[in-house]
Amino acid sequence: MSRKILILQGHPDGRGGHFCHALANAYAEGAVKAGHAVGTIDVASIEGLTFMTDPADFAKPAPAPIAAAQDAVMECDHMVIIFPLWLGMLPATLKAFLEQLSRSEFVLGANDKGGWPAQKLKGRSAHVIVTMGMPGFAFRLFFRAHGVKALETAFLRISGVKPVKNTYIGGVEAMGDKGRKGWLERIRNVAASLR
Ligand SMILES: Cc1cc2nc3c(=O)[nH]c(=O)nc-3n(C[C@H](O)[C@H](O)[C@H](O)COP(=O)(O)O)c2cc1C
């Protein structure tokens, strides 16, 4: 089955060239080879992306570049969110993007019948890929992966996205070429085997 995949590149450095960018390329390569359609949003390159400061803006329609991102999310059926772990959580640029993206009830809406709000992203699945300096097991074991679980529960699962897969790539800075190539191959294969 061919899927419509949207890669959200969450590395804050819009110049590219980081391992997160190589991982996104590897995912796209594997997915395209398997016949999936792939689009990418580079969060750091979104023109005019700002931090939300006025809570009233949350209810207002998003500005054009964010509205285009909302359309891309609506059109996809699988999201791949890639980012480096910064201070145990998402880099601020990615968080700012997700706050802007969630404007005007984009992910959660009023439910006419009362009860749980309408989950607007139902029917989509996600894969969250996080790089980090510490070993991946340390993030799971000692940090309980809290910083990433917040993304999972407060953005993805609450809006109906499931299943959500996680890949934690630890020890990235000390990894060396061989280790990096191994991960790129693994991610290429995961993308190619997506059904
Ligand atoms: C501002 C900043 C904060 C960071 N915080 C953490 C952290 O909390 N835990 C960790 O394991 N690594 C941390 N790192 C290391 C990055 O996660 C690591 O450099 C990154 O995942 C490498 O991927 P990249 O080559 O795509 O940038 C931090 C790096 C920076 C620049």
Ligand as a Chemical Component Dictionary entry (heavy atoms), coordinates in Angstrom:
data_LIG
# 
_chem_comp.id                   LIG 
_chem_comp.type                 NON-POLYMER 
_chem_comp.pdbx_formal_charge   0 
_chem_comp.three_letter_code    LIG 
# 
loop_
_chem_comp_atom.comp_id 
_chem_comp_atom.atom_id 
_chem_comp_atom.alt_atom_id 
_chem_comp_atom.type_symbol 
_chem_comp_atom.charge 
_chem_comp_atom.model_Cartn_x 
_chem_comp_atom.model_Cartn_y 
_chem_comp_atom.model_Cartn_z 
_chem_comp_atom.pdbx_ordinal 
LIG C1  C1  C 0 21.504 23.202 23.028 1  
LIG C2  C2  C 0 21.803 21.730 23.072 2  
LIG C3  C3  C 0 21.244 20.951 24.074 3  
LIG C4  C4  C 0 21.489 19.573 24.109 4  
LIG N1  N1  N 0 20.897 18.837 25.083 5  
LIG C5  C5  C 0 21.095 17.499 25.109 6  
LIG C6  C6  C 0 20.458 16.699 26.107 7  
LIG O1  O1  O 0 19.712 17.171 26.943 8  
LIG N2  N2  N 0 20.717 15.383 26.107 9  
LIG C7  C7  C 0 21.524 14.802 25.179 10 
LIG O2  O2  O 0 21.711 13.584 25.226 11 
LIG N3  N3  N 0 22.121 15.532 24.217 12 
LIG C8  C8  C 0 21.923 16.865 24.148 13 
LIG N4  N4  N 0 22.516 17.613 23.177 14 
LIG C9  C9  C 0 23.284 16.924 22.121 15 
LIG C10 C10 C 0 22.423 16.774 20.865 16 
LIG O3  O3  O 0 21.280 15.992 21.135 17 
LIG C11 C11 C 0 23.222 16.159 19.721 18 
LIG O4  O4  O 0 24.255 17.061 19.422 19 
LIG C12 C12 C 0 22.361 15.955 18.495 20 
LIG O5  O5  O 0 21.400 14.968 18.727 21 
LIG C13 C13 C 0 23.215 15.527 17.303 22 
LIG O6  O6  O 0 22.369 15.470 16.165 23 
LIG P1  P1  P 0 22.608 16.473 14.933 24 
LIG O7  O7  O 0 23.961 16.119 14.348 25 
LIG O8  O8  O 0 21.501 16.211 13.962 26 
LIG O9  O9  O 0 22.600 17.881 15.469 27 
LIG C14 C14 C 0 22.317 18.973 23.133 28 
LIG C15 C15 C 0 22.907 19.778 22.138 29 
LIG C16 C16 C 0 22.651 21.136 22.112 30 
LIG C17 C17 C 0 23.280 21.971 21.020 31 
# 
loop_
_chem_comp_bond.comp_id 
_chem_comp_bond.atom_id_1 
_chem_comp_bond.atom_id_2 
_chem_comp_bond.value_order 
_chem_comp_bond.pdbx_ordinal 
LIG C1  C2  SING 1  
LIG C2  C3  SING 2  
LIG C2  C16 DOUB 3  
LIG C3  C4  DOUB 4  
LIG C4  N1  SING 5  
LIG C4  C14 SING 6  
LIG N1  C5  DOUB 7  
LIG C5  C6  SING 8  
LIG C5  C8  SING 9  
LIG C6  O1  DOUB 10 
LIG C6  N2  SING 11 
LIG N2  C7  SING 12 
LIG C7  O2  DOUB 13 
LIG C7  N3  SING 14 
LIG N3  C8  DOUB 15 
LIG C8  N4  SING 16 
LIG N4  C9  SING 17 
LIG N4  C14 SING 18 
LIG C9  C10 SING 19 
LIG C10 O3  SING 20 
LIG C10 C11 SING 21 
LIG C11 O4  SING 22 
LIG C11 C12 SING 23 
LIG C12 O5  SING 24 
LIG C12 C13 SING 25 
LIG C13 O6  SING 26 
LIG O6  P1  SING 27 
LIG P1  O7  DOUB 28 
LIG P1  O8  SING 29 
LIG P1  O9  SING 30 
LIG C14 C15 DOUB 31 
LIG C15 C16 SING 32 
LIG C16 C17 SING 33 
# 
